[in-house]
Amino acid sequence: IAKTYENREKIHFSNIIGNSKAILEAINKSKIAAATDSTILIQGSSGTGKELFARSIHNEGLRKDGPFVAINCASIPETLIESELFGYEKGAFTGANTTGKKGKIELAHNGTLFLDEVGDLPLYTQTKLLRVLQERVIDRIGGTKPIYVNIRIIAATNKDLRKLVEEGKFRLDLFYRLNVIPIKLPDLKDREDDVFLCAEYILDKLCFSMNVEPKKLSQEVKKAFMKYHWPGNIRELENILEHGVCFSRGKYIEMDDLPEYFLEEYRNLKLNTKINSMATNMEGSLEDLKQEFERAVIEEMLKRYGNSLEGKKKVAEKLNIGLTTLYRKLNDYHN
């Protein structure tokens, strides 16, 4: 996440938030890469900030005065990706622009081409991209003469390209051409020191943009954030916090202000932690352990659905037992 995300042209490494060892290593390697003109492959899960790093490399690199042209290879249909990348001459195909059109590669001349989700490129397009990397020329669709391009390519992917190579879905020679300087971005779950740092910045930004009073995270929310695994990384953190700002009615964002899916995931996480702890410290007969486990599950589900009659009905339904049976078990626990 960058402090100046609203103005992409101004994004630099100093704007990327994070003090964890993992993110600092990625920043330092990217700074070294920025001082060269070599091809870069940024690898990281969705939401880890691949484009922010690509823009920072461009803005602090040798081509900072040239264009930064981005294309998401996964968002464009296979039938259109070639014309988007390489452009076409007038009359090249039915529906083509009458004056022709420059492709993204041509538009990036003297600058940087950012190929996001490069692992989604069709094999035929991979072959044409390989020629660009080798010879620095392109052929527009319907064109008869090659066009020279002076570009730097930064590619990014959330896929394992080596595995795609083994499966015959990605060219090995293209992989080596792209993987000159590999940069791996860490998942948010591997950046524990940065979770609150990023959350506080995002929260301030959201409150400002939504014109609401500044808010903070409650202690319970902070605890949940530290235990959560963040599969969607920074992007997921942003979405959860925006939901929290929308529903919060006080100075603090509470657990009830967060999306239901997050609460469900967190409850399951707590239950699994409790079960694992019990399994680690098992003592007693099998029957005793069974009752202890059963009680832990019921108590955790009551926290989830509440102690009201409706909550107890929901717990009984989820556990596939009768309400009378649930009441009997609860009575046994308290006696």
CORQUI-V656119 format. One line per field, one symbol per residue. phi: phi as a letter, one per 20 degrees, with the letter a starting at -180 (. if undefined). psi: psi as a letter, one per 40 degrees, with the letter a starting at -180 (. if undefined). A space follows every 50 residues. Layout:
phi: ???
psi: ???
//
This chain:
phi: .dfdgfdffefcffefeqcfgffffffffffffffddffcdedrfgneof fffffffffddfdfeefdddbefeedggfdfffffdmbefmfbfnfgfdn bfegfffegmccddeelffeffgffgfffgfffedlcccffnedcfdfcd cddddbbddeffffffemdbffffgffeefcecdeffffecgfdgfgfff fgfffffffelcfgcceffffgffffefelfelfffgfffffffffdfdc fdedgfeegfffffffffffffffffffffdfbofffffffffgffffff ffffdnefgfffffffffelcffffffffffffed
psi: hidfddgddehideehhheiddddddddddddddeieiiihhhiiheefd ddddddddeeaefdeiihhihhdeehideedddddeaiihediheiheei hiiddddeheahhhgifdeehiddddddddddddefiihiheieiihhhg ihhhiiieigddddddeeehhdddddddfdghhhhiideefdeedddddd dddddddddefiiiiihidddddddddiegdeadddddddddddddehea eihideeiidddddddddddddddddddddfhiiiddddddddddddddd ddddeieiddddddddddefiiddddddddddde.
//
